[in-house]
Amino acid sequence: MAPDALPPGVVEAVHLADYLAFLRDGPAEWATLPGAAAEIVPNVHPNRHMTARPRGIVARAGHHQADTSCPISPGTYDAATAAVACAAHATRAVLGGARGAYALCRPPGHHAYADMAGGFCYLNNVAIAAEMARQTYERVAILDVDVHHGNGTQGIF
């Protein structure tokens, strides 16, 4: 079943505006660099405890990408929001009374922080679904059955 459109504000409830703008608009800015690769892959990582966010696209790449396992291309934002739409659809089904739902989200999400991609994850589908469920329930449990833990989900909550 195809997912419905994303409810307004669900992504923004978990991810910071400057990070979302980087995911959406960064590839076009990156493409203007002389000799730019087709994908944004960071080669510097500014200190995350700086008092101001970096401005240049190269520094922002390192600031918003935890590793080189999360290249960003012109289609990344659309793919990531489509994955969130799947998670949101399954969440709405369960909140609407379904006994269960399964959302196959690609790209995955559990390594994405509020302002940083990592480990092939760009938007944290799990955190977004949990935040949707928290609008109805005070407490929500997250069970991550991957071979390693969802550090982005942990960082968000």
C-alpha positions in Angstrom: 0.0 0.0 0.0 1.4 3.4 -0.9 1.9 5.8 2.0 -0.2 9.0 2.4 1.4 12.4 2.2 3.4 13.3 5.3 1.4 15.1 8.0 2.7 18.7 8.4 5.4 19.2 10.9 6.3 15.6 11.7 9.8 15.8 10.3 10.4 19.2 11.9 9.3 17.8 15.3 12.5 15.8 15.3 15.0 17.4 12.9 16.5 20.9 13.0 15.6 23.4 10.2 19.2 24.1 9.2 19.8 20.4 8.8 16.7 19.9 6.7 17.7 22.8 4.5 21.1 21.2 4.1 19.6 17.9 3.0 17.2 19.6 0.6 19.3 22.4 -0.8 22.9 21.3 -0.2 23.4 19.2 -3.4 22.7 22.2 -5.6 25.1 24.4 -3.7 27.7 21.6 -3.6 27.4 21.2 -7.4 28.7 24.8 -7.8 32.1 23.9 -6.3 34.9 23.6 -8.9 35.5 19.9 -9.6 32.6 18.8 -7.2 31.8 15.1 -7.1 28.2 14.1 -7.9 27.5 13.5 -4.2 28.3 15.4 -1.0 30.9 13.4 1.0 32.5 15.2 3.9 36.3 15.4 4.2 36.4 17.7 7.2 34.4 17.5 10.4 34.2 20.8 12.3 34.0 20.6 16.0 30.4 20.0 17.1 30.8 22.2 20.1 31.5 25.4 18.1 29.6 28.5 19.2 28.3 29.1 15.6 27.3 26.8 12.9 29.6 26.6 9.8 28.5 28.6 6.8 30.5 27.2 3.9 29.1 24.1 2.1 32.3 22.0 2.7 32.2 22.8 6.4 28.4 22.2 6.6 28.9 18.8 5.0 31.3 17.8 7.8 29.0 19.3 10.4 25.8 17.5 9.1 27.4 14.2 8.1 28.9 12.0 10.8 30.8 9.8 8.4 31.4 9.0 4.7 28.6 6.3 4.8 26.0 9.0 4.1 26.7 10.6 0.7 24.0 13.1 -0.2 22.9 13.5 -3.8 20.1 15.5 -5.4 17.6 12.6 -4.8 18.5 12.0 -1.1 16.0 14.4 0.4 13.1 13.0 -1.6 14.1 9.4 -0.8 14.5 10.1 2.9 11.1 11.9 3.1 9.5 9.0 1.2 10.9 6.6 3.8 9.5 8.9 6.6 6.1 8.8 4.8 6.2 4.9 5.0 6.9 5.1 8.8 4.2 7.7 9.3 1.7 5.7 7.4 2.4 2.6 9.5 2.2 4.7 12.7 -1.2 6.2 11.7 -2.5 2.7 11.0 -1.6 1.5 14.5 -2.9 4.7 16.1 -6.1 4.1 14.1 -6.6 0.7 15.6 -4.6 -1.7 13.5 -3.1 -4.5 15.5 0.3 -4.0 13.8 2.0 -2.5 10.8 5.3 -2.9 9.1 7.1 -0.1 7.2 10.1 -1.1 5.0 11.9 2.2 5.1 14.8 2.8 2.8 16.9 4.7 3.5 16.9 3.6 7.1 16.9 6.1 9.9 18.2 5.0 13.3 21.7 6.6 12.9 20.3 10.0 11.9 20.6 12.6 14.7 18.4 15.8 14.9 21.0 17.6 12.8 23.3 15.0 11.4 23.2 12.1 8.9 25.2 9.0 9.5 25.5 5.3 8.6 23.3 5.6 5.5 20.6 7.3 7.6 19.3 10.8 6.8 16.0 11.3 8.6 15.2 9.3 11.7 12.1 7.3 10.8 11.9 5.7 14.2 12.1 8.9 16.1 9.5 10.6 13.9 7.1 7.7 14.3 7.7 7.7 18.1 7.1 11.4 18.2 3.8 10.9 16.3 2.8 8.2 18.7 3.6 10.5 21.7 0.9 12.9 20.5 -1.5 10.1 21.6 0.4 8.2 24.2 2.6 9.6 27.1 5.2 6.8 26.8 6.4 5.0 23.7 8.9 2.1 23.5 11.4 1.8 20.8 12.8 -1.7 20.0 15.8 -1.5 17.7 16.7 -5.0 16.4 19.6 -4.1 14.2 23.1 -5.6 14.9 24.2 -2.3 16.4 22.2 0.3 18.4 20.4 3.3 16.9 22.8 6.0 18.1 20.8 8.7 16.3 17.6 7.7 18.0 19.3 7.6 21.3 20.7 11.1 20.7 17.3 12.5 19.8 15.6 11.2 22.9 
